[in-house]
């Protein structure tokens, strides 16, 4: 599995002796399935367990619900008959996340959270970071469908994702942003922008930089237009009948170079913008 949670589990169990498995199958948005020692095992979310009609012990279910209320992601491990164990992974919310969400909302951007996690975990996380709208237990194709729904309402949609499960929604969105050092290759290939960080504070920064870049382009086009509007007629000799002035070719070349320097200098100001 290429899921970040799978990587966390593998890292935790590195010291354990590996076993031979067969018939490995990755079930998108749900988990994995494989055979070992003549038995079939499932590892994934609760939906995977319920769809395969696997028995869940009451105590295990209560523990999973408790972890969900604590904003932890629960991974279920089962054979074909019953759940054998549950594992909780806490994705620590960065201190900058809430501030980043507030900045986006203050700039007039509606923020939605789409996650494959269960409803309880999604609600707990959304409340912590200040996200009003969220959808839980969402499959990859459902993320893309939700983006289409927003677009149908006339909204310009920016999608932020970090893995293969987000690639369809990234491709559908108007602005696609792949985030995190562990972003999947597919996500980065599809995205129009890649941020090599998992810090959500980089998103408002990227939006500000994008707006400044567009403004700088407009400024450069405006001054280039004015410069040529004035310079070309003078170079063509429009003043000669009036006062006999002709633009020296050397001065014309210098003026052209100065125009390029002014455009580049104006663009370099972006380097110092924050």
PLY file of the C-alpha trace (Angstrom):
ply
format ascii 1.0
element vertex 274
property float x
property float y
property float z
element edge 273
property int vertex1
property int vertex2
end_header
0.00 0.00 0.00
1.18 3.55 -0.78
-1.00 5.14 1.92
0.87 7.28 4.51
-0.82 5.32 7.32
0.54 2.07 5.86
4.02 3.58 5.93
3.58 4.45 9.61
2.54 0.88 10.45
5.43 -0.65 8.47
7.91 1.65 10.22
6.53 0.66 13.63
6.76 -3.07 12.84
10.19 -3.06 11.17
11.75 -5.18 13.92
9.16 -7.94 13.46
9.99 -10.98 11.32
8.31 -10.73 7.90
5.90 -13.39 6.65
5.13 -14.55 3.13
1.81 -13.38 1.71
-0.01 -14.02 -1.55
-2.98 -12.64 -3.51
-2.27 -9.12 -2.26
-4.98 -6.67 -3.27
-5.14 -2.94 -2.60
-8.76 -1.80 -2.26
-8.87 1.92 -3.02
-10.26 4.02 -0.20
-10.77 1.03 2.08
-7.58 -0.93 2.76
-5.85 -4.11 1.67
-6.54 -7.82 1.45
-4.05 -10.72 1.34
-3.61 -14.42 2.06
-1.13 -15.80 4.62
-0.79 -19.34 5.98
-3.84 -20.41 4.02
-6.11 -17.74 5.47
-7.43 -14.42 4.15
-6.74 -11.26 6.14
-8.07 -7.70 5.84
-6.44 -4.47 6.99
-8.23 -1.18 6.53
-11.13 0.97 7.65
-14.44 -0.06 9.17
-16.21 0.06 5.81
-13.92 -2.73 4.55
-14.81 -4.86 7.57
-18.56 -4.27 7.28
-18.69 -4.87 3.52
-17.10 -8.29 4.03
-19.60 -9.07 6.83
-16.85 -9.67 9.40
-17.92 -9.99 13.04
-16.92 -7.10 15.35
-16.63 -7.67 19.08
-18.52 -5.13 21.20
-15.45 -4.15 23.25
-13.37 -3.62 20.11
-16.13 -1.50 18.60
-16.35 0.66 21.75
-12.57 1.13 21.81
-12.57 2.13 18.13
-15.33 4.68 18.78
-13.37 6.11 21.71
-10.28 6.57 19.55
-12.40 8.15 16.84
-13.69 10.73 19.33
-10.06 11.53 20.13
-9.43 12.40 16.44
-7.42 9.23 15.87
-7.59 7.13 12.72
-8.53 3.52 13.45
-7.08 0.66 11.40
-8.91 -2.66 11.57
-7.16 -6.04 11.30
-9.30 -9.11 10.70
-9.50 -12.53 9.16
-12.49 -13.68 7.12
-14.58 -14.34 10.26
-13.83 -11.75 12.93
-11.84 -8.66 13.86
-8.56 -9.64 15.49
-7.22 -6.23 16.49
-7.56 -2.48 16.03
-4.78 0.04 15.80
-5.06 3.81 16.34
-2.86 6.34 14.60
-2.91 9.98 15.65
-1.98 12.41 12.90
-0.81 15.33 15.03
-2.44 18.57 13.97
0.21 21.22 13.35
0.02 24.40 15.38
-0.14 26.44 12.16
-3.12 24.57 10.70
-5.87 26.47 12.51
-4.27 29.83 11.65
-3.96 28.80 7.98
-7.65 27.83 7.83
-8.64 31.14 9.42
-6.55 33.08 6.89
-8.26 31.28 4.02
-11.71 31.96 5.45
-10.90 35.63 6.11
-9.88 36.02 2.46
-13.34 34.83 1.40
-12.44 31.22 0.60
-14.83 28.45 1.66
-12.90 25.53 3.13
-14.11 21.93 2.81
-12.46 18.82 4.21
-12.87 15.52 2.34
-11.50 12.47 4.10
-11.67 8.70 4.03
-11.70 8.69 7.83
-14.86 7.90 9.76
-17.43 10.53 10.70
-16.34 10.78 14.34
-12.66 11.37 13.58
-13.45 13.81 10.77
-15.75 15.84 13.03
-13.16 15.98 15.83
-10.42 17.18 13.47
-12.65 19.73 11.73
-13.66 21.24 15.06
-10.03 21.53 16.17
-8.91 23.42 13.06
-12.09 25.43 12.52
-13.45 23.79 9.37
-17.23 24.10 9.13
-17.87 21.86 6.13
-16.55 18.30 5.96
-17.41 14.95 4.39
-16.24 11.68 5.93
-15.72 8.15 4.56
-15.28 9.59 1.07
-13.89 7.40 -1.70
-11.54 8.85 -4.39
-14.27 9.00 -7.04
-16.62 10.70 -4.56
-14.03 13.43 -3.97
-13.97 14.14 -7.70
-17.78 14.13 -7.81
-17.95 16.64 -4.96
-15.55 18.95 -6.83
-17.86 18.70 -9.86
-20.86 19.64 -7.66
-19.11 22.79 -6.45
-18.12 23.69 -10.01
-21.71 23.20 -11.14
-22.67 25.87 -8.59
-20.36 28.29 -10.40
-17.52 28.10 -7.89
-13.83 28.06 -8.75
-12.43 25.05 -6.89
-8.89 24.56 -5.60
-8.11 21.02 -4.42
-5.26 20.20 -2.05
-4.18 16.56 -1.85
-1.21 14.42 -0.92
-1.71 11.01 -2.44
-3.08 8.73 -5.14
-6.55 8.82 -3.55
-6.72 12.55 -4.34
-5.52 12.36 -7.95
-9.01 12.21 -9.55
-10.21 15.24 -7.56
-6.97 17.10 -8.32
-7.45 16.48 -12.04
-11.08 17.70 -11.86
-10.38 20.91 -9.90
-9.64 24.32 -11.40
-6.52 24.74 -9.26
-4.75 21.59 -8.05
-2.13 21.60 -5.29
-0.09 18.56 -4.25
1.34 18.86 -0.74
3.88 17.07 1.43
7.26 15.45 0.94
5.48 12.11 0.63
3.09 13.20 -2.11
2.52 10.40 -4.58
3.99 10.68 -8.07
0.51 10.60 -9.60
-0.68 13.46 -7.38
2.34 15.58 -8.32
1.95 14.78 -12.03
-1.71 15.81 -11.98
-1.29 18.91 -9.79
-0.62 22.34 -11.28
1.27 23.33 -8.14
3.43 21.26 -5.78
4.31 22.44 -2.27
7.17 20.40 -0.75
5.80 20.74 2.76
2.85 19.42 4.73
2.38 22.77 6.50
-1.04 24.21 5.60
0.32 27.73 6.24
2.07 27.42 2.88
-1.30 27.49 1.07
-2.24 31.11 2.00
1.36 32.06 1.21
1.10 30.43 -2.22
-2.19 32.24 -2.92
-0.69 35.60 -1.91
2.37 34.99 -4.08
0.15 34.00 -7.02
-1.86 37.23 -6.72
1.32 39.31 -6.45
2.72 37.54 -9.52
-0.40 38.32 -11.57
-0.30 41.97 -10.43
3.37 42.20 -11.39
2.63 40.79 -14.84
-0.10 43.38 -15.34
2.24 46.17 -14.21
4.94 45.01 -16.60
2.50 44.83 -19.51
1.11 48.27 -18.69
4.50 50.00 -18.55
5.75 48.13 -21.62
2.68 49.33 -23.50
3.15 52.96 -22.38
6.87 52.81 -23.10
6.34 51.55 -26.65
3.39 53.89 -27.21
5.70 56.83 -26.56
9.01 55.43 -27.80
8.07 53.95 -31.17
6.60 57.18 -32.65
9.66 59.15 -31.45
12.00 56.56 -32.98
9.98 56.78 -36.22
10.65 60.55 -36.33
7.29 61.99 -35.32
9.09 65.00 -33.73
11.29 65.75 -36.73
8.74 67.96 -38.59
8.14 69.89 -35.36
11.62 70.54 -33.94
13.96 68.48 -36.12
14.62 65.90 -33.39
15.73 62.41 -34.48
16.47 59.65 -31.95
20.06 58.50 -32.09
20.27 54.69 -32.69
22.65 54.38 -29.73
20.15 56.10 -27.45
17.34 53.96 -28.88
19.29 50.77 -28.08
20.03 52.01 -24.55
16.37 52.90 -24.02
15.31 49.42 -25.16
17.77 47.83 -22.73
16.51 50.09 -19.94
12.96 48.89 -20.66
14.02 45.26 -20.19
15.93 46.09 -17.01
12.91 47.86 -15.51
10.65 44.86 -16.23
13.13 42.40 -14.68
13.73 44.66 -11.66
10.00 44.98 -11.04
9.63 41.19 -11.21
12.52 40.64 -8.79
10.60 42.55 -6.12
8.52 39.38 -5.68
11.56 37.78 -4.06
11.19 40.10 -1.08
7.42 39.84 -0.73
6.01 37.80 2.15
0 1
1 2
2 3
3 4
4 5
5 6
6 7
7 8
8 9
9 10
10 11
11 12
12 13
13 14
14 15
15 16
16 17
17 18
18 19
19 20
20 21
21 22
22 23
23 24
24 25
25 26
26 27
27 28
28 29
29 30
30 31
31 32
32 33
33 34
34 35
35 36
36 37
37 38
38 39
39 40
40 41
41 42
42 43
43 44
44 45
45 46
46 47
47 48
48 49
49 50
50 51
51 52
52 53
53 54
54 55
55 56
56 57
57 58
58 59
59 60
60 61
61 62
62 63
63 64
64 65
65 66
66 67
67 68
68 69
69 70
70 71
71 72
72 73
73 74
74 75
75 76
76 77
77 78
78 79
79 80
80 81
81 82
82 83
83 84
84 85
85 86
86 87
87 88
88 89
89 90
90 91
91 92
92 93
93 94
94 95
95 96
96 97
97 98
98 99
99 100
100 101
101 102
102 103
103 104
104 105
105 106
106 107
107 108
108 109
109 110
110 111
111 112
112 113
113 114
114 115
115 116
116 117
117 118
118 119
119 120
120 121
121 122
122 123
123 124
124 125
125 126
126 127
127 128
128 129
129 130
130 131
131 132
132 133
133 134
134 135
135 136
136 137
137 138
138 139
139 140
140 141
141 142
142 143
143 144
144 145
145 146
146 147
147 148
148 149
149 150
150 151
151 152
152 153
153 154
154 155
155 156
156 157
157 158
158 159
159 160
160 161
161 162
162 163
163 164
164 165
165 166
166 167
167 168
168 169
169 170
170 171
171 172
172 173
173 174
174 175
175 176
176 177
177 178
178 179
179 180
180 181
181 182
182 183
183 184
184 185
185 186
186 187
187 188
188 189
189 190
190 191
191 192
192 193
193 194
194 195
195 196
196 197
197 198
198 199
199 200
200 201
201 202
202 203
203 204
204 205
205 206
206 207
207 208
208 209
209 210
210 211
211 212
212 213
213 214
214 215
215 216
216 217
217 218
218 219
219 220
220 221
221 222
222 223
223 224
224 225
225 226
226 227
227 228
228 229
229 230
230 231
231 232
232 233
233 234
234 235
235 236
236 237
237 238
238 239
239 240
240 241
241 242
242 243
243 244
244 245
245 246
246 247
247 248
248 249
249 250
250 251
251 252
252 253
253 254
254 255
255 256
256 257
257 258
258 259
259 260
260 261
261 262
262 263
263 264
264 265
265 266
266 267
267 268
268 269
269 270
270 271
271 272
272 273
